[in-house]
Amino acid sequence: MKKVHFCKKNKFATKTLYMFLKQTFKHVKIKRKDCVGKCKTCKHCPFVLIDGEVVKATTTDELYDRISHEVTKQWWAFRKK
């Protein structure tokens, strides 16, 4: 199961995306932490950690696309088994 971590200090309106993803992907552990320790990335763009790997984008819409791709990629792999 994928784990997605958002940083509360990210200034790129990721709170709305976080709340939307929590409702959309109920099978994924999505958390919002006070700080995830990626301060340089956090200052420059919207990002999340997916299983510890940084996934960043230029907009929150692009970030949504990347997150949903990763989450559904795992779901399809699980369904094929």
N, C-alpha and C positions, 0 to 999 in steps of 0.2 A: 504494500500500500504506500502510495506517495505521501510525503509530508511537505506541506507548503508553509513557509514562515514569512510573514510580513514584518517590516520594521515600523513601529509607531512613529519614529522620528523622520521617516521619509516624507519629504515636502511635496510630493507629486500626486496628491489626491488618491492615494491607494486605499484609504479607508472604505470608500464606496465600493471599489473593486473587491476588497476583502469581504464585505458584507454580501455582495452579490454571489461571489464564489462559494461562500459558506452555504447559501441556499441552493445553489445550482448543483454542486458536487458534494453531496452529503456523504459519499463513501470515501472521501479524501480528508485526511487530517489537516485542517487549515487553522493556523494559529497566528495571532498578532502579538509579537513580543515587543518589549520596551526598546531593546536594542539587539541587533543580531551581529554586531561587530564588523560591519562592512561600510564604515563611515565615508570613505572616498567615493564609493559607488552611490551611497545614499544621498550625497550632496548633488550628484550630477544627473540622475535619471531614476525613473520608477524601476523597481526591481523586487524580486522575491528570492528566497532560497528554496529550491526543490530538492529534497533529500541531500541538503548541504551544498548543492551546486548553485552558484549565482546565475539567475536568469534575468537579464535586463532588456529594456526596450526604450524607445524614444518617447512613446506615449503610453498612457494606461490602456488604450484600446489595443495597441500592439502587444502589450504585456499580457492582456487577457488572451489574445490569440495564442501566444507562446505557452501560457499556462495550460489552457484547454487542450492544446496539441499534446503536451507531455502527459496530461492526465488521461486523455482518451487513448493515447498510444499504449499506455499500460493496460487500460481496460480491454482493448482489442486483443492484446497479447494474452491476457487472462482468458478471454472468451474462446480463443482458438485451441486452448489446451483440452 
